[in-house]
Amino acid sequence: MRILLTNDDGIEAQGIEALHREIASLGEIFTVAPAGVQSAMSHGITFHRALMTREVAVTDTFRGIAVDGTPADCVKLGLRTIWPERFGAGTAPDLVISGMNGGANVGINVIYSGTVAAAIEAAFLGVPAIAVSLHLGDFSRIEWRRAAQIARAAIDRVLEHPLDAHRVVSINVPRTETPDAPMPQIKVVRMNTAAGIDRHERREAPDGRTYYWPCGSGMEFVHTAEGSDVEALMDRFVTVTPLWYDLTDDASLGLWRSRLQR
């Protein structure tokens, strides 16, 4: 199996290095990832400047191409240009994996997530994709290696079944704060659609201008639906959510046709 690996935390982030180590035995891993942090970039892409690239040796066993762009840029450039340059015209990876993100991507955060957007970009272009995210608790107790082992177990379970070329599966690993954390159960769930509870602290700059500093946790929501990804992750399950990029509200198509097509 050939896999394109990417993320939104940047090519030198601990999450992508840990996940690379764990998925190496799946096949040939080729990494194209942002040069720096691109969290919450959603599906932004670059039009008005060059996408500078450089080869990076993060460790002795983890190398890749750093792109001065967004996660979606990395996948678009990687699949359409860099991969064919490296492996031959007309070729593509069998799978794209995006992550492991430092921070959960459940609920409405799925919309904002650069990690998920990278996976969705792959699906746009006809390559099945898996997004992997880790729920963070105590920053001083993050066990990246164990989290990556849990993620690999979930990826293996997903790959036991066929993945359509245009489909995305989002995996969230619960807080992993000890090296011997037990292997959680998997729960397949839908995304929670309630709005997040955001807070902004009013501050004053030295020159007198007012500014606002975002200070929400990113994991507080107006409500948490029963059976949702937020509920399951808080209950320490590995969550698996199949995603689809067609935003059409099919249920209301007939209504709007009756209103407008006369």
LINMO-V53037 format. One record per pair of residues at least 4 apart in sequence whose ideal C-beta (glycine too) atoms are under 6 Angstrom apart, sorted by sequence separation. I is the first residue (numbers start at 1). GAP is how many residues later the second one is. D is the distance in whole Angstrom. If there is no record, write none. Layout:
# LINMO-V53037
i-><I;I>
gap-><GAP;GAP>
d-><D;D>
This chain:
# LINMO-V53037
i-><9;14;34;58;69;73;74;75;76;77;78;79;83;87;105;109;163;205;252;256;257;24;46;77;78;84;105;122;176;232;9;57;110;123;204;205;224;233;67;122;224;232;56;105;203;7;55;56;105;119;174;202;203;229;105;158;53;54;119;200;201;229;134;53;101;200;201;116;51;52;99;115;199;98;154;199;51;115;198;132;98;98;11;51;151;46;150;197;5;10;1;2;196;1;2;3;4;5;6;7;10;44;51;96;147;6;10;45;46;194;195;9;45;105;194;41;43;104;147;194;8;146;8;33;35;96;104;38;99;100;101;192;31;32;35;38;95;96;97;98;99;103;143;146;192;93;99;100;92;128;146;141;143;192;128;192;137;191;192;126;128;129;130;131;132;133;134;135;189;34;135;189;17;33;20;32;71;75;123;189;11;17;72;76;123;187;12;32;71;75;79;71;75;120;72;119;32;187;189;191;100;184;185;186;187;188;189;11;184;116;184;186;11;174;172;174;8;173;106;172;6;104;6;171;42;170;40;41;169;170;4;43;39;42;168;38;19;19;110;154;15;107;15;108;4;3;2;7;2;3;4;5;6;7;1;9;3;135;8;8;6;107;106;107;106;120;18;22;18;22;106;19;23;104;14;18;22>
gap-><4;4;4;4;4;4;4;4;4;4;4;4;4;4;4;4;4;4;4;4;4;5;5;5;5;5;5;5;5;5;6;6;6;6;6;6;6;6;7;7;7;7;8;8;8;9;10;10;10;10;10;10;10;10;11;11;12;12;12;12;12;12;13;14;14;14;14;15;16;16;16;16;16;17;17;17;18;18;18;19;20;21;22;22;22;23;23;23;24;24;25;25;25;26;26;26;26;26;26;26;26;26;26;26;26;27;27;27;27;27;27;28;28;28;28;29;29;29;29;29;30;30;31;31;31;31;31;32;32;32;32;32;33;33;33;33;33;33;33;33;33;33;33;33;33;34;34;34;35;35;35;36;36;36;37;37;38;38;38;39;39;39;39;39;39;39;39;39;39;40;40;40;41;41;42;42;43;43;43;43;45;45;45;45;45;45;46;46;46;46;46;47;47;48;49;49;50;50;50;50;51;52;52;52;52;52;52;53;53;54;54;54;55;59;61;62;63;65;66;67;68;68;69;69;70;71;72;73;73;73;74;74;75;75;75;76;80;81;81;84;85;85;87;88;89;90;91;91;92;92;92;92;92;92;93;93;94;98;106;107;112;114;123;123;124;125;126;126;127;127;127;129;129;129;130;130;130>
d-><4;6;4;5;3;6;6;6;6;5;5;6;6;5;5;6;6;5;6;6;5;6;6;6;6;5;6;4;5;4;6;5;5;5;6;6;5;5;5;4;5;5;6;4;6;4;6;5;6;4;6;6;6;5;5;5;5;5;4;4;5;5;5;5;4;6;5;5;6;4;6;5;5;5;5;5;5;6;5;5;4;4;4;6;5;5;5;4;5;5;5;6;6;3;5;5;6;5;6;5;5;5;6;4;5;5;5;5;5;5;5;6;5;4;4;5;5;5;4;5;5;5;5;6;4;5;4;5;6;5;4;6;3;5;5;6;6;4;5;5;3;5;5;5;5;6;6;6;6;4;5;4;5;4;6;6;4;5;4;5;6;5;5;5;5;5;5;5;6;6;5;5;6;6;5;5;4;5;5;5;6;5;5;6;5;4;6;4;6;4;5;4;5;6;4;5;6;4;5;6;6;6;6;5;6;5;6;6;6;6;5;6;5;6;5;4;4;6;6;4;5;5;6;6;5;5;5;4;6;6;5;4;6;5;4;5;6;4;5;5;4;4;5;5;4;6;5;6;5;5;5;5;5;6;5;5;6;6;3;5;5;5;4;5;5;5;4;4;6;6;5;5;6;6;5;4;4>
